[in-house]
Amino acid sequence: VASHSLAAQSAAAVLREGGNAIEAMVSAAATIAVVYPHMTGIGGDAFWLISLPGEKPVAIDACGPAAAAASIGYYRAQGLTSIPPRGAMAANTVAGTIAGWDCALGISRTRCGGRLPLARLLADSICYAERGVPVTLSQELNTRGKRAELEGVAGFADRFMPEGQAPLRGALFAQKKLGATMQQLAQAGLDDFYHGDLARSIAKDLAAAGSPLVLA
């Protein structure tokens, strides 16, 4: 079950190839981040509940820590009395989603016989990001509805509003940079998001935007 049929199909394909439910879920999560980008993505957090037959359920709280600099004093020094809901000052925690995938796949390998390579689990997401998928009505309506408050956020228009407009339902929507990110994860491993080339790239972009979150 997923909020987009392509994500559900990614999971079903993994199961048909002998993968387990955890591997299927990672594949679905990767695909949903591409095909339903207005509602979920790899820049947020993830929470898992894994029920293993005959065992106590396993919970994964993949919620990243706050930036060391993001103290009450930091925001007051910026002339703020609360954390803004949008923009660089709101980007103040480490995205935990990818670490959640990594933790879940560790359980998959050690306790559920997981054997499918990461490159296979991310293959659909890479394909859809590079080649594009039809925009859903939900994405069109949400982009239009949130445009006024998000258009000025660095990077938003470039990614979500090709040619300066909210994409229309049915239009082909590609995200080549996201595809390159997924490809890097497939090749270098999920930890690259936190300690490798991707981590350094993310930290550079955060610094340019003025976020309190830094590489360390």
Buried (B, 14 or more C-beta within 10 A) or exposed (E): EBBBEBBBBBBBBBEEEEBBBBBBBBBBBBBBBBBBBBEBBBEBBBEBEBEEEEEEEBEBEBBBEEBEEBEEEBBEEEEEEEEEEEBBBEBBBBBBBBBBBBBBBEBBBEBBEBEBEBEBBBBBBBBBBBEBBBBBEBBBEBBBEBBEEBBEBBEBBEEBBBEEEBBBEEBEBBBEEBBBBBBBBBEBEBBBBBEBEBBEBBBEBBBEBEBBBEEE
